[in-house]
Amino acid sequence: MAQGFRLTRVTLVAVLLVGSAAISTSCGSGQTDGSRRFLSLGTAGTGGIYYPLGGAIASRLSVADPRHQYTAEVTGGSVENVNRVVNGEMDFGFSMATTVYEAYSGGSDYPEPLKTLRIIAPLYPNVTHVLVSRSSKAGSIADLAGQRVSVGPPGSGTEQLARQVLEAYDISYEDIETRYLSFSESANALRDGAIDAALISVGYPAAAVLEATTTGDARILQIDSATQQLLARRYPYYAPGKIPAHAYPGVATDIPTVAVMNWIVGTDALDGTVVRLLLDILRDQRDQLIQVNAIANQIRIEALLTAPIPLHPAATAWLQEQGTRTEF
C-alpha cells in the first residue's frame, strides 16, 4: 500500500450499530433539508449484510454529526456503489475488493481507471457460498454446466466474482442458464426449484444463506485448494477462506472457499471530517457495538495496511495520529 506510514499491530473490532437509518432511494448526493446536508451511503439488497450494516452506520453517524443527515440506500451492490460514488451521485458506499481494485486499476468492467476512488475504512471479509439444492447431484462447481445458476444482481460484486469463480472451473455464462437474482431471491428460487444453484458472496452467517439451508434445504459446495490458488494468481484480491462448521444447518465440517475483503469507499473529495468521524465511531463505541452482530468480530482496522488502492488522506492522517497505540 502506497501510504507513508507504519502501524504496529493495530487492532480494532468494528461492529454493527444499534438502530436503522432512513432508507433513501431518491435523495441525490449533497441534498439538504435546509438545516442539515444529506449524505448518502450505498449498500446493496436487503437480503445480505451490507443493508443492515449500512443502515446502522448511517444512523449512528447522523446522531454524532450535527451538520449532516446520513441515509443508507438500497442499491445493486458494489459496482453500482463505486460508479455512483465516482459520478457524484452518492457520497460513499460499500464495495468488495474485486470491484474496488478493478475500478481503480482500469480492469474488468472499467476500461478507464477511476483514479479518484479512495478507501475510507475496512469492513469484513466476504466468503463465497456456492449453494445447490440438497437433492442436486452436483459434487463440484464444475458440475454446474448446463444448469440454472443465479450469479447475483446486476451491478454487484457478487456477479463479478461469480464470473471469475465459474471461469476458474472452465464454465462461462454461455455454459449455464444465467439468473441475475438478489440474495433473498436466490434463496427463494432454490426453495421453489426455480434454479439449480446460486453463488452468494457475503460474510457469514448471512440471512439469505440461512434461509436457503433451512427452508430451502440447500447445501454448500467447496472451492478446492487448487482453484483457490488459481484465483489468487489471476486476481490479487482473493485469499483462502472457509465457512466454519455449524455456521449453517447441515454444515458439519469447515467448507473451503475463497475470501474477498469489503471496504467503505469514497472519492478523494469526500469531507475528511466525515472520514474521521466514522473511524472515531468504530474505535470509541466498540464495547457497545460488539453486542449487536457477530459479523463485527471479523472487522479489523489493520486491514487498512493491505488496502488494494490508496486510502483517503483523512484515513491516513487518522491512523498516523494514533501514534504507538497498538490496541483500540
C-alpha positions, 0 to 999 in steps of 0.5 A: 500500500502506497501510504507513508506510514507504519502501524504496529499491530493495530487492532480494532473490532468494528461492529454493527450499530444499534438502530436503522437509518432512513432508507433513501432511494431518491435523495441525490448526493449533497441534498439538504433539508435546509438545516442539515446536508444529506449524505448518502451511503450505498449498500446493496439488497436487503437480503445480505449484510451490507443493508443492515450494516449500512443502515446502522452506520448511517444512523449512528453517524447522523446522531454524532454529526450535527451538520449532516443527515446520513441515509443508507440506500438500497442499491445493486451492490458494489459496482453500482456503489463505486460508479455512483460514488465516482459520478457524484451521485452518492457520497460513499458506499460499500464495495468488495475488493474485486470491484474496488481494485478493478475500478481503480486499476482500469480492469474488468468492467472499467476500461478507464481507471477511476483514479479518484476512488479512495478507501475510507475504512475496512469492513469484513471479509466476504466468503463465497457460498456456492449453494445447490439444492440438497437433492442436486447431484452436483459434487463440484462447481464444475458440475454446474454446466448446463444448469440454472445458476443465479450469479447475483444482481446486476451491478454487484460484486457478487456477479463479478466474482461469480464470473471469475469463480465459474471461469476458474472451473472452465464454465462461462455464462454461455455454459449455464442458464444465467439468473441475475437474482438478489440474495433473498431471491436466490434463496427463494428460487432454490426453495421453489426449484426455480434454479439449480444453484446460486453463488452468494458472496457475503460474510457469514452467517448471512440471512439469505444463506440461512434461509436457503439451508433451512427452508430451502434445504440447500447445501454448500459446495467447496472451492478446492485448494487448487482453484483457490490458488488459481484465483489468487494468481489471476486476481490479487484480491482473493485469499483462502477462506472457509465457512466454519462448521455449524455456521449453517444447518447441515454444515458439519465440517469447515467448507473451503472457499475463497475470501474477498475483503469489503471496504467503505469507499469514497472519492478523494473529495469526500469531507475528511471530517466525515472520514474521521468521524466514522473511524472515531465511531468504530474505535470509541463505541466498540464495547457497545457495538460488539453486542449487536452482530457477530459479523463485527468480530471479523472487522479489523482496522489493520486491514487498512495496511493491505488496502488494494488502492490508496486510502483517503488522506483523512484515513491516513492522517487518522491512523498516523495520529494514533501514534504507538497505540497498538490496541483500540 
